[in-house]
Amino acid sequence: MLTVSEKEHLNQQGFLLLESLIPLDTTAELRERSLALAEAEKAAGKGHTYLANDSAQRVWNLVGKGEVFEAAIQHPKVLAGMAYLLGVD
């Protein structure tokens, strides 16, 4: 499902920007849910912050924290990219 030019870009640059892949309402939901999870983890004393003044925070294993994250990584174009890089198995 990747085009020849997408494969070439992935081979040469090591990444592939998939613009407009996920609908805007879904991206808004992903953002809102991510921010809520980050805030909840921070409030519970389990937030992983780093950089100067703890200005960045990592939320681990988003795919295990909601169907919206699971669906985002299962888009056919994302799966095609992973299969191209890693093989179908």
C-alpha positions as CSV (number, residue, x, y, z in Angstrom):
1,M,0.0,0.0,0.0
2,L,3.0,2.3,0.1
3,T,3.9,4.0,-3.2
4,V,7.3,3.7,-4.8
5,S,8.1,7.3,-3.8
6,E,7.0,6.6,-0.2
7,K,9.3,3.6,0.0
8,E,12.2,5.6,-1.4
9,H,11.6,8.3,1.1
10,L,11.5,5.8,3.9
11,N,14.7,4.1,2.7
12,Q,16.5,7.4,2.4
13,Q,15.2,9.4,5.3
14,G,14.3,6.7,7.8
15,F,10.8,8.1,8.3
16,L,7.6,8.8,6.4
17,L,5.2,11.6,7.0
18,L,1.7,10.5,6.4
19,E,-0.2,13.7,6.1
20,S,-4.0,13.9,6.6
21,L,-4.1,10.2,7.4
22,I,-6.2,10.5,10.5
23,P,-9.4,12.7,10.5
24,L,-9.2,16.0,12.4
25,D,-11.7,14.9,15.0
26,T,-9.7,11.8,15.8
27,T,-6.5,13.8,16.1
28,A,-8.3,16.2,18.5
29,E,-9.4,13.1,20.5
30,L,-5.8,11.7,20.5
31,R,-4.5,15.0,21.7
32,E,-7.1,15.5,24.5
33,R,-6.7,11.9,25.7
34,S,-2.9,12.2,25.7
35,L,-3.0,15.4,27.7
36,A,-5.5,14.0,30.2
37,L,-3.3,10.9,30.7
38,A,-0.2,13.0,31.2
39,E,-2.0,15.2,33.8
40,A,-3.4,12.2,35.6
41,E,0.0,10.5,35.7
42,K,1.6,13.7,37.0
43,A,-1.1,14.2,39.6
44,A,-0.6,10.6,40.8
45,G,3.2,11.1,41.1
46,K,3.8,8.7,38.2
47,G,4.6,11.3,35.5
48,H,7.9,10.8,33.7
49,T,9.3,14.3,33.1
50,Y,12.6,15.4,31.6
51,L,14.4,18.3,30.0
52,A,15.1,21.6,31.7
53,N,12.5,22.4,34.3
54,D,10.7,19.1,33.6
55,S,9.3,20.8,30.5
56,A,8.6,17.5,28.7
57,Q,6.6,14.6,29.8
58,R,6.4,11.0,28.4
59,V,3.3,8.9,28.7
60,W,4.4,5.3,28.3
61,N,2.4,2.7,26.2
62,L,-0.4,4.8,24.8
63,V,-1.6,1.9,22.7
64,G,-2.5,0.1,25.9
65,K,-4.4,3.1,27.3
66,G,-7.4,3.4,25.0
67,E,-9.0,2.2,21.8
68,V,-8.4,5.6,20.1
69,F,-4.6,4.9,20.3
70,E,-5.0,1.3,19.2
71,A,-7.0,2.3,16.2
72,A,-4.5,5.0,15.2
73,I,-1.7,2.6,14.8
74,Q,-3.8,0.1,12.9
75,H,-4.6,2.3,10.0
76,P,-3.8,0.3,6.8
77,K,-1.2,2.8,5.7
78,V,0.6,2.6,9.0
79,L,0.5,-1.2,8.9
80,A,1.8,-1.1,5.3
81,G,4.8,1.0,6.5
82,M,5.6,-1.3,9.4
83,A,5.3,-4.4,7.1
84,Y,7.6,-2.7,4.6
85,L,10.2,-2.1,7.3
86,L,9.8,-5.2,9.5
87,G,8.3,-7.8,7.2
88,V,4.8,-9.2,7.3
89,D,5.5,-11.5,10.2
